[in-house]
């Protein structure tokens, strides 16, 4: 809600704080953080941070393999992990 400003004022700092609070156990938080850092949404673009979160998301493997977000994570990792 904070990241998109859904029903409340948009607050990327709070969105990032909340995503980081659950990112170790939540696939979609890892994807959201990867997007934030790869696109510079409320922060400077940081490809290394984006790669870190997308890499963690891609480790979910078969549990979420059919999700568009998994393809996004794997594509980012392939393009930026050299």
GUTORMI-810166 format. One record per residue: residue number from 1; x, y negated, z of N, C-alpha, C in turn. Coordinates in nm, 4 decimals, padded with zeros to 6 digits. Example, Ala and Ser with C-alpha at 12.3 -4.5 7.8 and 13.67 -1.06 7.14 Angstrom:
<node i="1" n_c1="01.3190" n_c2="00.5690" n_c3="00.7800" ca_c1="01.2300" ca_c2="00.4500" ca_c3="00.7800" c_c1="01.3200" c_c2="00.3300" c_c3="00.7800"/>
<node i="2" n_c1="01.2850" n_c2="00.2250" n_c3="00.7080" ca_c1="01.3670" ca_c2="00.1060" ca_c3="00.7140" c_c1="01.2900" c_c2="-00.0030" c_c3="00.7870"/>
//
This chain:
<node i="1" n_c1="00.0822" n_c2="00.1180" n_c3="00.0000" ca_c1="00.0000" ca_c2="00.0000" ca_c3="00.0000" c_c1="00.0872" c_c2="-00.1252" c_c3="00.0000"/>
<node i="2" n_c1="00.1937" n_c2="-00.1244" n_c3="00.0804" ca_c1="00.2809" ca_c2="-00.2411" ca_c3="00.0837" c_c1="00.3530" c_c2="-00.2614" c_c3="-00.0491"/>
<node i="3" n_c1="00.3953" n_c2="-00.1546" n_c3="-00.1120" ca_c1="00.4686" ca_c2="-00.1659" ca_c3="-00.2386" c_c1="00.3832" c_c2="-00.2233" c_c3="-00.3496"/>
<node i="4" n_c1="00.2566" n_c2="-00.1903" n_c3="-00.3504" ca_c1="00.1668" ca_c2="-00.2339" ca_c3="-00.4568" c_c1="00.0788" c_c2="-00.3521" c_c3="-00.4173"/>
<node i="5" n_c1="00.0767" n_c2="-00.3864" n_c3="-00.2890" ca_c1="-00.0115" ca_c2="-00.4925" ca_c3="-00.2432" c_c1="-00.1576" c_c2="-00.4525" c_c3="-00.2492"/>
<node i="6" n_c1="-00.1847" n_c2="-00.3274" n_c3="-00.2146" ca_c1="-00.3215" ca_c2="-00.2755" ca_c3="-00.2200" c_c1="-00.3959" c_c2="-00.3061" c_c3="-00.0903"/>
<node i="7" n_c1="-00.4800" n_c2="-00.4073" n_c3="-00.0947" ca_c1="-00.5587" ca_c2="-00.4447" ca_c3="00.0220" c_c1="-00.4829" c_c2="-00.5276" c_c3="00.1238"/>
<node i="8" n_c1="-00.3539" n_c2="-00.5455" n_c3="00.1024" ca_c1="-00.2697" ca_c2="-00.6260" ca_c3="00.1911" c_c1="-00.1696" c_c2="-00.7016" c_c3="00.1050"/>
<node i="9" n_c1="-00.1015" n_c2="-00.7944" n_c3="00.1666" ca_c1="00.0013" ca_c2="-00.8683" ca_c3="00.0934" c_c1="00.1181" c_c2="-00.7755" c_c3="00.0603"/>
<node i="10" n_c1="00.1676" n_c2="-00.7863" n_c3="-00.0607" ca_c1="00.2816" ca_c2="-00.7036" ca_c3="-00.1035" c_c1="00.4023" c_c2="-00.7363" c_c3="-00.0168"/>
<node i="11" n_c1="00.4685" n_c2="-00.6314" n_c3="00.0335" ca_c1="00.5840" ca_c2="-00.6484" ca_c3="00.1216" c_c1="00.6810" c_c2="-00.5337" c_c3="00.0937"/>
<node i="12" n_c1="00.7756" n_c2="-00.5563" n_c3="00.0027" ca_c1="00.8672" ca_c2="-00.4493" ca_c3="-00.0375" c_c1="00.9592" c_c2="-00.4065" c_c3="00.0759"/>
<node i="13" n_c1="01.0000" n_c2="-00.4979" n_c3="00.1614" ca_c1="01.0857" ca_c2="-00.4598" ca_c3="00.2741" c_c1="01.0141" c_c2="-00.3586" c_c3="00.3637"/>
<node i="14" n_c1="00.8867" n_c2="-00.3825" n_c3="00.3904" ca_c1="00.8099" ca_c2="-00.2885" ca_c3="00.4731" c_c1="00.7856" c_c2="-00.1578" c_c3="00.3984"/>
<node i="15" n_c1="00.7590" n_c2="-00.1656" n_c3="00.2689" ca_c1="00.7406" ca_c2="-00.0441" ca_c3="00.1887" c_c1="00.8665" c_c2="00.0410" c_c3="00.1931"/>
<node i="16" n_c1="00.9806" n_c2="-00.0211" n_c3="00.1736" ca_c1="01.1079" ca_c2="00.0528" ca_c3="00.1768" c_c1="01.1300" c_c2="00.1146" c_c3="00.3139"/>
<node i="17" n_c1="01.1033" n_c2="00.0386" n_c3="00.4186" ca_c1="01.1209" ca_c2="00.0915" ca_c3="00.5542" c_c1="01.0345" c_c2="00.2155" c_c3="00.5761"/>
<node i="18" n_c1="00.9099" n_c2="00.2096" n_c3="00.5331" ca_c1="00.8198" ca_c2="00.3231" ca_c3="00.5517" c_c1="00.8583" c_c2="00.4418" c_c3="00.4646"/>
<node i="19" n_c1="00.8957" n_c2="00.4167" n_c3="00.3399" ca_c1="00.9408" ca_c2="00.5268" ca_c3="00.2538" c_c1="01.0638" c_c2="00.5949" c_c3="00.3133"/>
<node i="20" n_c1="01.1582" n_c2="00.5152" n_c3="00.3629" ca_c1="01.2800" ca_c2="00.5739" ca_c3="00.4211" c_c1="01.2497" c_c2="00.6547" c_c3="00.5476"/>
<node i="21" n_c1="01.1460" n_c2="00.6155" n_c3="00.6203" ca_c1="01.1095" ca_c2="00.6868" ca_c3="00.7423" c_c1="01.0658" c_c2="00.8305" c_c3="00.7138"/>
<node i="22" n_c1="01.0135" n_c2="00.8547" n_c3="00.5932" ca_c1="00.9619" ca_c2="00.9884" ca_c3="00.5622" c_c1="01.0313" c_c2="01.0549" c_c3="00.4426"/>
<node i="23" n_c1="01.1312" n_c2="00.9902" n_c3="00.3852" ca_c1="01.1877" ca_c2="01.0399" ca_c3="00.2607" c_c1="01.2530" c_c2="01.1771" c_c3="00.2722"/>
<node i="24" n_c1="01.2969" n_c2="01.2167" n_c3="00.3886" ca_c1="01.3624" ca_c2="01.3471" ca_c3="00.4004" c_c1="01.2647" c_c2="01.4634" c_c3="00.3890"/>
<node i="25" n_c1="01.1370" n_c2="01.4360" n_c3="00.4071" ca_c1="01.0369" ca_c2="01.5428" ca_c3="00.4007" c_c1="00.9264" c_c2="01.5160" c_c3="00.2995"/>
<node i="26" n_c1="00.9346" n_c2="01.4062" n_c3="00.2282" ca_c1="00.8272" ca_c2="01.3693" ca_c3="00.1372" c_c1="00.8805" c_c2="01.3394" c_c3="-00.0025"/>
<node i="27" n_c1="00.8481" n_c2="01.4277" n_c3="-00.0945" ca_c1="00.8906" ca_c2="01.4168" ca_c3="-00.2333" c_c1="00.8540" c_c2="01.2822" c_c3="-00.2952"/>
<node i="28" n_c1="00.7305" n_c2="01.2372" n_c3="-00.2790" ca_c1="00.6866" ca_c2="01.1130" ca_c3="-00.3421" c_c1="00.7554" c_c2="00.9902" c_c3="-00.2830"/>
<node i="29" n_c1="00.7978" n_c2="00.9947" n_c3="-00.1579" ca_c1="00.8757" ca_c2="00.8841" ca_c3="-00.1004" c_c1="01.0121" c_c2="00.8772" c_c3="-00.1682"/>
<node i="30" n_c1="01.0714" n_c2="00.9926" n_c3="-00.1961" ca_c1="01.1998" ca_c2="00.9946" ca_c3="-00.2659" c_c1="01.1859" c_c2="00.9373" c_c3="-00.4066"/>
<node i="31" n_c1="01.0787" n_c2="00.9723" n_c3="-00.4742" ca_c1="01.0522" ca_c2="00.9184" ca_c3="-00.6075" c_c1="01.0321" c_c2="00.7670" c_c3="-00.5994"/>
<node i="32" n_c1="00.9536" n_c2="00.7223" n_c3="-00.5031" ca_c1="00.9271" ca_c2="00.5790" ca_c3="-00.4889" c_c1="01.0567" c_c2="00.5019" c_c3="-00.4637"/>
<node i="33" n_c1="01.1425" n_c2="00.5544" n_c3="-00.3780" ca_c1="01.2697" ca_c2="00.4874" ca_c3="-00.3505" c_c1="01.3600" c_c2="00.4892" c_c3="-00.4737"/>
<node i="34" n_c1="01.3597" n_c2="00.5993" n_c3="-00.5466" ca_c1="01.4359" ca_c2="00.6038" ca_c3="-00.6714" c_c1="01.3887" c_c2="00.4962" c_c3="-00.7680"/>
<node i="35" n_c1="01.2593" n_c2="00.4811" n_c3="-00.7799" ca_c1="01.2035" ca_c2="00.3775" ca_c3="-00.8685" c_c1="01.2401" c_c2="00.2374" c_c3="-00.8210"/>
<node i="36" n_c1="01.2263" n_c2="00.2137" n_c3="-00.6936" ca_c1="01.2557" ca_c2="00.0813" ca_c3="-00.6385" c_c1="01.3994" c_c2="00.0414" c_c3="-00.6704"/>
<node i="37" n_c1="01.4943" n_c2="00.1327" n_c3="-00.6429" ca_c1="01.6351" ca_c2="00.0986" ca_c3="-00.6647" c_c1="01.6745" c_c2="00.1009" c_c3="-00.8121"/>
<node i="38" n_c1="01.6125" n_c2="00.1841" n_c3="-00.8928" ca_c1="01.6486" ca_c2="00.1874" ca_c3="-01.0348" c_c1="01.5922" c_c2="00.0676" c_c3="-01.1109"/>
<node i="39" n_c1="01.4819" n_c2="00.0143" n_c3="-01.0635" ca_c1="01.4159" ca_c2="-00.0976" ca_c3="-01.1326" c_c1="01.4392" c_c2="-00.2329" c_c3="-01.0656"/>
<node i="40" n_c1="01.4928" n_c2="-00.2307" n_c3="-00.9441" ca_c1="01.5147" ca_c2="-00.3553" ca_c3="-00.8730" c_c1="01.3861" c_c2="-00.4180" c_c3="-00.8235"/>
<node i="41" n_c1="01.2947" n_c2="-00.3368" n_c3="-00.7742" ca_c1="01.1669" ca_c2="-00.3867" ca_c3="-00.7208" c_c1="01.1855" c_c2="-00.4349" c_c3="-00.5771"/>
<node i="42" n_c1="01.2072" n_c2="-00.5641" n_c3="-00.5604" ca_c1="01.2241" ca_c2="-00.6195" ca_c3="-00.4264" c_c1="01.3645" c_c2="-00.6077" c_c3="-00.3719"/>
<node i="43" n_c1="01.4527" n_c2="-00.5448" n_c3="-00.4461" ca_c1="01.5940" ca_c2="-00.5298" ca_c3="-00.4095" c_c1="01.6762" c_c2="-00.5439" c_c3="-00.5376"/>
<node i="44" n_c1="01.8057" n_c2="-00.5569" n_c3="-00.5208" ca_c1="01.8928" ca_c2="-00.5570" ca_c3="-00.6382" c_c1="01.8936" c_c2="-00.4171" c_c3="-00.6986"/>
<node i="45" n_c1="01.9045" n_c2="-00.4084" n_c3="-00.8300" ca_c1="01.9177" ca_c2="-00.2778" ca_c3="-00.8944" c_c1="02.0409" c_c2="-00.2101" c_c3="-00.8366"/>
<node i="46" n_c1="02.0239" n_c2="-00.0857" n_c3="-00.7945" ca_c1="02.1343" ca_c2="-00.0086" ca_c3="-00.7366" c_c1="02.1226" c_c2="00.1340" c_c3="-00.7893"/>
<node i="47" n_c1="02.1913" n_c2="00.1614" n_c3="-00.8977" ca_c1="02.1811" ca_c2="00.2921" ca_c3="-00.9623" c_c1="02.2324" c_c2="00.4045" c_c3="-00.8729"/>
<node i="48" n_c1="02.3321" n_c2="00.3771" n_c3="-00.7903" ca_c1="02.3830" ca_c2="00.4802" ca_c3="-00.6991" c_c1="02.2766" c_c2="00.5200" c_c3="-00.5967"/>
<node i="49" n_c1="02.2073" n_c2="00.4218" n_c3="-00.5416" ca_c1="02.0981" ca_c2="00.4526" ca_c3="-00.4471" c_c1="01.9846" c_c2="00.5237" c_c3="-00.5187"/>
<node i="50" n_c1="01.9503" n_c2="00.4768" n_c3="-00.6376" ca_c1="01.8448" ca_c2="00.5428" ca_c3="-00.7145" c_c1="01.8829" c_c2="00.6874" c_c3="-00.7416"/>
<node i="51" n_c1="02.0063" n_c2="00.7103" n_c3="-00.7806" ca_c1="02.0534" ca_c2="00.8462" ca_c3="-00.8076" c_c1="02.0439" c_c2="00.9327" c_c3="-00.6828"/>
<node i="52" n_c1="02.0779" n_c2="00.8765" n_c3="-00.5687" ca_c1="02.0708" ca_c2="00.9527" ca_c3="-00.4431" c_c1="01.9280" c_c2="00.9996" c_c3="-00.4165"/>
<node i="53" n_c1="01.8309" n_c2="00.9104" n_c3="-00.4305" ca_c1="01.6924" ca_c2="00.9478" ca_c3="-00.4022" c_c1="01.6345" c_c2="01.0387" c_c3="-00.5108"/>
<node i="54" n_c1="01.6636" n_c2="01.0092" n_c3="-00.6364" ca_c1="01.6155" ca_c2="01.0968" ca_c3="-00.7436" c_c1="01.6800" c_c2="01.2361" c_c3="-00.7322"/>
<node i="55" n_c1="01.8058" n_c2="01.2426" n_c3="-00.6913" ca_c1="01.8717" ca_c2="01.3734" ca_c3="-00.6740" c_c1="01.8028" c_c2="01.4544" c_c3="-00.5654"/>
<node i="56" n_c1="01.7720" n_c2="01.3890" n_c3="-00.4546" ca_c1="01.6997" ca_c2="01.4588" ca_c3="-00.3475" c_c1="01.5639" c_c2="01.5082" c_c3="-00.3966"/>
<node i="57" n_c1="01.4953" n_c2="01.4245" n_c3="-00.4721" ca_c1="01.3642" ca_c2="01.4643" ca_c3="-00.5246" c_c1="01.3768" c_c2="01.5830" c_c3="-00.6181"/>
<node i="58" n_c1="01.4808" n_c2="01.5844" n_c3="-00.7008" ca_c1="01.4968" ca_c2="01.6937" ca_c3="-00.7967" c_c1="01.5269" c_c2="01.8261" c_c3="-00.7279"/>
<node i="59" n_c1="01.5716" n_c2="01.8224" n_c3="-00.6031" ca_c1="01.5984" ca_c2="01.9445" ca_c3="-00.5272" c_c1="01.4707" c_c2="02.0177" c_c3="-00.4847"/>
<node i="60" n_c1="01.3565" n_c2="01.9544" n_c3="-00.4986" ca_c1="01.2302" ca_c2="02.0189" ca_c3="-00.4624" c_c1="01.1983" c_c2="02.1333" c_c3="-00.5572"/>
<node i="61" n_c1="01.2615" n_c2="02.1335" n_c3="-00.6737" ca_c1="01.2526" ca_c2="02.2436" ca_c3="-00.7676" c_c1="01.1133" c_c2="02.2918" c_c3="-00.7989"/>
<node i="62" n_c1="01.0943" n_c2="02.4213" n_c3="-00.7860" ca_c1="00.9707" ca_c2="02.4870" ca_c3="-00.8266" c_c1="00.8470" c_c2="02.4412" c_c3="-00.7506"/>
<node i="63" n_c1="00.8650" n_c2="02.3822" n_c3="-00.6351" ca_c1="00.7485" ca_c2="02.3407" ca_c3="-00.5563" c_c1="00.6687" c_c2="02.2309" c_c3="-00.6251"/>
<node i="64" n_c1="00.7340" n_c2="02.1498" n_c3="-00.7069" ca_c1="00.6651" ca_c2="02.0399" ca_c3="-00.7746" c_c1="00.7066" c_c2="02.0282" c_c3="-00.9210"/>
<node i="65" n_c1="00.7486" n_c2="02.1387" n_c3="-00.9804" ca_c1="00.8085" ca_c2="02.1368" ca_c3="-01.1139" c_c1="00.7171" c_c2="02.0792" c_c3="-01.2217"/>
<node i="66" n_c1="00.5889" n_c2="02.0948" n_c3="-01.2102" ca_c1="00.4979" ca_c2="02.0496" ca_c3="-01.3149" c_c1="00.4585" c_c2="01.9029" c_c3="-01.3032"/>
<node i="67" n_c1="00.5125" n_c2="01.8337" n_c3="-01.2087" ca_c1="00.4748" ca_c2="01.6940" ca_c3="-01.1863" c_c1="00.5556" c_c2="01.6013" c_c3="-01.2755"/>
<node i="68" n_c1="00.4907" n_c2="01.5000" n_c3="-01.3235" ca_c1="00.5584" ca_c2="01.3974" ca_c3="-01.4043" c_c1="00.6733" c_c2="01.3341" c_c3="-01.3259"/>
<node i="69" n_c1="00.6536" n_c2="01.3170" n_c3="-01.1959" ca_c1="00.7568" ca_c2="01.2574" ca_c3="-01.1123" c_c1="00.8833" c_c2="01.3427" c_c3="-01.1091"/>
<node i="70" n_c1="00.8672" n_c2="01.4758" n_c3="-01.1120" ca_c1="00.9847" ca_c2="01.5628" ca_c3="-01.1126" c_c1="01.0622" c_c2="01.5439" c_c3="-01.2425"/>
<node i="71" n_c1="00.9908" n_c2="01.5333" n_c3="-01.3538" ca_c1="01.0593" ca_c2="01.5078" ca_c3="-01.4805" c_c1="01.1329" c_c2="01.3746" c_c3="-01.4763"/>
<node i="72" n_c1="01.0702" n_c2="01.2750" n_c3="-01.4179" ca_c1="01.1338" ca_c2="01.1437" ca_c3="-01.4031" c_c1="01.2630" c_c2="01.1550" c_c3="-01.3228"/>
<node i="73" n_c1="01.2579" n_c2="01.2247" n_c3="-01.2101" ca_c1="01.3756" ca_c2="01.2402" ca_c3="-01.1249" c_c1="01.4865" c_c2="01.3145" c_c3="-01.1980"/>
<node i="74" n_c1="01.4534" n_c2="01.4238" n_c3="-01.2607" ca_c1="01.5554" ca_c2="01.5025" ca_c3="-01.3306" c_c1="01.6161" c_c2="01.4267" c_c3="-01.4476"/>
<node i="75" n_c1="01.5343" n_c2="01.3526" n_c3="-01.5207" ca_c1="01.5860" ca_c2="01.2723" ca_c3="-01.6322" c_c1="01.6836" c_c2="01.1660" c_c3="-01.5822"/>
<node i="76" n_c1="01.6497" n_c2="01.0995" n_c3="-01.4722" ca_c1="01.7378" ca_c2="00.9973" ca_c3="-01.4174" c_c1="01.8702" c_c2="01.0595" c_c3="-01.3736"/>
<node i="77" n_c1="01.8638" n_c2="01.1712" n_c3="-01.3054" ca_c1="01.9846" ca_c2="01.2378" ca_c3="-01.2578" c_c1="02.0723" c_c2="01.2786" c_c3="-01.3768"/>
<node i="78" n_c1="02.0125" n_c2="01.3343" n_c3="-01.4802" ca_c1="02.0905" ca_c2="01.3733" ca_c3="-01.5978" c_c1="02.1582" c_c2="01.2548" c_c3="-01.6645"/>
<node i="79" n_c1="02.0893" n_c2="01.1426" n_c3="-01.6719" ca_c1="02.1448" ca_c2="01.0242" ca_c3="-01.7393" c_c1="02.2507" c_c2="00.9523" c_c3="-01.6573"/>
<node i="80" n_c1="02.2465" n_c2="00.9619" n_c3="-01.5250" ca_c1="02.3326" ca_c2="00.8770" ca_c3="-01.4407" c_c1="02.4311" c_c2="00.9520" c_c3="-01.3526"/>
<node i="81" n_c1="02.4416" n_c2="01.0803" n_c3="-01.3618" ca_c1="02.5319" ca_c2="01.1538" ca_c3="-01.2713" c_c1="02.6589" c_c2="01.1985" c_c3="-01.3421"/>
<node i="82" n_c1="02.7260" n_c2="01.1035" n_c3="-01.3995" ca_c1="02.8525" ca_c2="01.1359" ca_c3="-01.4675" c_c1="02.9686" c_c2="01.0701" c_c3="-01.4009"/>
//
